[in-house]
Amino acid sequence: MIILITGTRTGIGKALATHFLDGGHQVVGCSRRRPTIDHPNYRHHEVDLTDSKGIKSMCRAIRAEYGHLDAVVNNAGISNMNHFMMTPEEVARRIFDVNFFAVLNCCRETVKLLQKSKEPAPAILNVSTVAVPWALEGQLIYSASKSAVDQLTRVMSKELADFNVRVNGIGLPPVHTVLTRTVAKEKIDEVIARQTIRRMCTMEDIVGPVEFLVSRQSGFVTGETLFLGGVN
Ligand SMILES: NC(=O)c1ccc[n+]([C@@H]2O[C@H](COP(=O)([O-])OP(=O)(O)OC[C@H]3O[C@@H](n4cnc5c(N)ncnc54)[C@H](OP(=O)(O)O)[C@@H]3O)[C@@H](O)[C@H]2O)c1
């Protein structure tokens, strides 16, 4: 499988890229800064996903080298854990630019490559968060941007059904990464206490569901966001 994963320099994106490379797949990754993965089956693009021209030129390079994509994981994202009264407008707009508009633009460009896949059910997977169903305090802008992504998942799954491209999401609870580095332990413990499975989510918890959602095993699943850890 040839899979594009955004935001592979650190955290969840890097763990996913490493997992798919270990499984013998071809991985294309990207981030604003230099790659941290060195593998013969890995290609890295230094691109700011808020620059739509950058996304287009990355897709041109993918087309030139591979001709198609089998799966896309929209993982790159940023957050800002702060009361909305303390969040300047430009910060809020930047969060939407990265978390929503970059995903929208990435989908628009990569669909053309997914359509050329020989897989029976090529897939897009969008990374979301439990902050959406739980409307977590202090995460208004972040959860609103991911809420928009969840809606994108639902509507786009219908708009792309005739293109034979599936669109799903994965909603994550807290995971130890750069993104959560500055969040107070008590805040993370509060979220974990709400989960049905009351422990920190690990990379091992994520890779299986992601692999399922981008593979032919989930060929009849679309428009769903799967929340890990139990949110009910
Ligand atoms: N960690 C958690 O607890 C948690 C929980 C729920 C959901 N999530 C979601 O999981 C995803 C990954 O988060 P993470 O925790 O792994 O965060 P992370 O370690 O900060 O990784 C984010 C990645 O995205 C890249 N990135 C950020 N802005 C970018 C841009 N404008 N253009 C291109 N690449 C960009 C970063 O690389 P550069 O800095 O080099 O650009 C980095 O590789 C995010 O969508 C996040 O919302 C995380």
The ligand as an SDF file (V2000), in Angstrom:
LIG
                    3D

 48 52  0  0  0  0  0  0  0  0999 V2000
   -1.6590   13.9330   21.6190 N   0  0  0  0  0  0  0  0  0  0  0  0
   -2.9270   13.8530   21.9740 C   0  0  0  0  0  0  0  0  0  0  0  0
   -3.2430   13.6880   23.1540 O   0  0  0  0  0  0  0  0  0  0  0  0
   -4.0160   13.9440   20.9360 C   0  0  0  0  0  0  0  0  0  0  0  0
   -5.3340   13.6710   21.3510 C   0  0  0  0  0  0  0  0  0  0  0  0
   -6.3590   13.7560   20.4080 C   0  0  0  0  0  0  0  0  0  0  0  0
   -6.0600   14.0810   19.0920 C   0  0  0  0  0  0  0  0  0  0  0  0
   -4.7700   14.3490   18.7370 N   0  0  0  0  0  0  0  0  0  0  0  0
   -4.5240   14.7150   17.3400 C   0  0  0  0  0  0  0  0  0  0  0  0
   -3.5110   13.8860   16.8270 O   0  0  0  0  0  0  0  0  0  0  0  0
   -2.8200   14.5680   15.7670 C   0  0  0  0  0  0  0  0  0  0  0  0
   -1.3240   14.4550   15.9800 C   0  0  0  0  0  0  0  0  0  0  0  0
   -1.0000   15.0900   17.1870 O   0  0  0  0  0  0  0  0  0  0  0  0
    0.3150   14.7630   18.0330 P   0  0  0  0  0  0  0  0  0  0  0  0
   -0.1110   14.6720   19.4340 O   0  0  0  0  0  0  0  0  0  0  0  0
    1.0860   13.6550   17.4370 O   0  0  0  0  0  0  0  0  0  0  0  0
    1.0700   16.1710   17.8740 O   0  0  0  0  0  0  0  0  0  0  0  0
    2.5690   16.5490   17.5290 P   0  0  0  0  0  0  0  0  0  0  0  0
    3.5410   15.5960   18.1530 O   0  0  0  0  0  0  0  0  0  0  0  0
    2.6820   17.9970   17.8490 O   0  0  0  0  0  0  0  0  0  0  0  0
    2.6540   16.3170   15.9430 O   0  0  0  0  0  0  0  0  0  0  0  0
    2.0740   17.1760   15.0280 C   0  0  0  0  0  0  0  0  0  0  0  0
    2.7680   16.9840   13.6890 C   0  0  0  0  0  0  0  0  0  0  0  0
    2.1500   17.8270   12.7300 O   0  0  0  0  0  0  0  0  0  0  0  0
    3.1630   18.5950   12.0410 C   0  0  0  0  0  0  0  0  0  0  0  0
    2.5530   19.8840   11.7010 N   0  0  0  0  0  0  0  0  0  0  0  0
    2.0180   20.8030   12.5340 C   0  0  0  0  0  0  0  0  0  0  0  0
    1.5940   21.8740   11.8500 N   0  0  0  0  0  0  0  0  0  0  0  0
    1.8540   21.6230   10.5380 C   0  0  0  0  0  0  0  0  0  0  0  0
    1.6620   22.3450    9.3350 C   0  0  0  0  0  0  0  0  0  0  0  0
    1.1190   23.5640    9.3260 N   0  0  0  0  0  0  0  0  0  0  0  0
    2.0630   21.7750    8.1810 N   0  0  0  0  0  0  0  0  0  0  0  0
    2.6430   20.5510    8.1660 C   0  0  0  0  0  0  0  0  0  0  0  0
    2.8450   19.8220    9.2610 N   0  0  0  0  0  0  0  0  0  0  0  0
    2.4580   20.3540   10.4390 C   0  0  0  0  0  0  0  0  0  0  0  0
    4.3130   18.7030   13.0250 C   0  0  0  0  0  0  0  0  0  0  0  0
    5.5800   18.8390   12.4020 O   0  0  0  0  0  0  0  0  0  0  0  0
    6.2630   20.2880   12.1380 P   0  0  0  0  0  0  0  0  0  0  0  0
    6.2890   20.9890   13.4560 O   0  0  0  0  0  0  0  0  0  0  0  0
    7.6290   19.9610   11.5950 O   0  0  0  0  0  0  0  0  0  0  0  0
    5.4140   20.9570   11.1210 O   0  0  0  0  0  0  0  0  0  0  0  0
    4.2550   17.3270   13.7000 C   0  0  0  0  0  0  0  0  0  0  0  0
    4.9490   16.3670   12.9400 O   0  0  0  0  0  0  0  0  0  0  0  0
   -3.3640   15.9950   15.7660 C   0  0  0  0  0  0  0  0  0  0  0  0
   -4.3330   16.1490   14.7540 O   0  0  0  0  0  0  0  0  0  0  0  0
   -4.0160   16.1190   17.1290 C   0  0  0  0  0  0  0  0  0  0  0  0
   -5.0530   17.0640   17.1640 O   0  0  0  0  0  0  0  0  0  0  0  0
   -3.7460   14.2820   19.6130 C   0  0  0  0  0  0  0  0  0  0  0  0
  1  2  1  0
  2  3  2  0
  2  4  1  0
  4  5  1  0
  4 48  2  0
  5  6  2  0
  6  7  1  0
  7  8  2  0
  8  9  1  0
  8 48  1  0
  9 10  1  0
  9 46  1  0
 10 11  1  0
 11 12  1  0
 11 44  1  0
 12 13  1  0
 13 14  1  0
 14 15  2  0
 14 16  1  0
 14 17  1  0
 17 18  1  0
 18 19  2  0
 18 20  1  0
 18 21  1  0
 21 22  1  0
 22 23  1  0
 23 24  1  0
 23 42  1  0
 24 25  1  0
 25 26  1  0
 25 36  1  0
 26 27  1  0
 26 35  1  0
 27 28  2  0
 28 29  1  0
 29 30  1  0
 29 35  2  0
 30 31  1  0
 30 32  2  0
 32 33  1  0
 33 34  2  0
 34 35  1  0
 36 37  1  0
 36 42  1  0
 37 38  1  0
 38 39  2  0
 38 40  1  0
 38 41  1  0
 42 43  1  0
 44 45  1  0
 44 46  1  0
 46 47  1  0
M  CHG  2   8   1  16  -1
M  END
$$$$
